[in-house]
């Protein structure tokens, strides 16, 4: 049973291609509850066998997630905002996002089940797209890379395991660097505002 389910998921991932990965991840990025693991882990396995490009899977998956997040952002910014107006809850969301919006948008996609919904309060609070897009893309790049890496580790051969180890170190370094840069910028901004 488990073996046949695994084979089905691998064939599903193989049949979609890179455009299919983008479209599937676009759905994952919206408010529709579609699990990314179903596609990304088998796709990572296929990459370890050399049947798919890890880089193209990574980019198409992260771009798809970003596109889905932009759908949520746009709907909540224009439609929900128009109907809800300036109710107290919207003001509270706006206040929270002015203080913690950037870190929330970056960390939420790294949290299973929360990532696709953070774009709704971001849109409601009119978070700047110049902040929202790079933070959301970077976070989704990490998440998609991590899911692909899980499948890649199950691939065959010593080369796959060495590549996975190097990629996980690079991914960890990227997360640490991103968080460090963010904290440094926020501390610098707070110091400038205090003067």
ABEGO torsion letter per residue (X at the ends): XAAAAAAAAAAAAAAAEAAAAAAAAAAAABABBBBAAAAAAAAAAAAAAGABBAAAAAAAAAAAAAAAAAAAAAAAAAAAAAAAEABAAAAAAAAAAAAAAAAAAAAAAABBGAAAAAAAAAAAAGBBAAAAAAAAAAAAAAAAAAAAAAAAAABBEAAAAAAAAAAAAAAAAAAAAAAAAAAAAAAAAAAAAAX
